[in-house]
Amino acid sequence: MQAKLIVFQVYKNKQKNLTNTLTALNQFVQKFYGQDTTNHGGKYKYHRRGLLEDISHIRIVRGVIIVREVDLGVVVDFLNKYNAEVWVWDIMLSPEDEKALTKEP
């Protein structure tokens, strides 16, 4: 099975205000990967769903994921919204990786 290897890097904004930079990166992580969140000292717990939770993928390390060819456009469009540098390669999957990628998210 053919798949796409995506390598990306999201840079910090070059603003002097560190709070805005960290907020933008935190929003990226929440919207891309999803995140468990708590309020009021852990009293309320909930999960914010991310884009990759609805897409079959294999996360290799930070900034490196494997997706199916049909999902490539959605992922790259999302990364472009955050001005990320993106590199994409065609790869062939091993049978084990193919099973992991064809599982429903």
Secondary structure, DSSP 8 states (H G I E B T S, - for coil): -EEEEEEEE------S-HHHHHHHHHHHHHHHH-EEEEETTTTEEEEE--GGGGS-EEEEETTEEEE-GGGHHHHHHHHHHTT-EEEEEEEE--HHHHHHHHS--
